Amino acid sequence: MPFENAVGEGETIVGFRHFMGRWGAQAALIRLDPLVSRDVSVSPQLVVAKEGYAVGGIQVVADELVEAVRIVFVRQTADGLDKSDFYYSDWIGTPGSATPRTLGDGATPVVGVCGRRGAVMDAIGLLLAKPATK
């Protein structure tokens, strides 16, 4: 089933609540829910940016299922995201030896996630903020 989970206009994603599961013998991501507040209780299912950073992208390892993701946190400035100053979260899931794909350009704010899932996720994408009009 297709899904889309976006934050409200003007909100900034600073992390995700995540859940892993299994499809047969294979571990896979079940959910990746955006967070707009750092004021959350500590939990192993949370990954939250350091103060001054926001989500600028994700790296994904996926074949038939979404096996692993890690978040690209980018410095947030008054002018937007500064993609020259970034860091990665730990992996959610196990990437193995596969080469990850990067979604997002690090300069455009991420405003949500989309994809397809049943019991587990088999496709994931990002929803990006619209460019500012001049």
PEKA-V817574 format. One record per helix or strand of 2 or more residues. SS is the DSSP state (~ for helix, > for strand). FROM is the first residue (numbers start at 1). TO is the last residue. If there is no record, write none. Layout:
# PEKA-V817574
<<SS & FROM & TO> <SS & FROM & TO>>
This chain:
# PEKA-V817574
<<> & 2 & 6> <> & 15 & 23> <> & 26 & 35> <> & 46 & 48> <> & 53 & 62> <> & 66 & 77> <> & 80 & 88> <> & 92 & 93> <> & 101 & 103> <> & 110 & 117> <> & 121 & 128>>
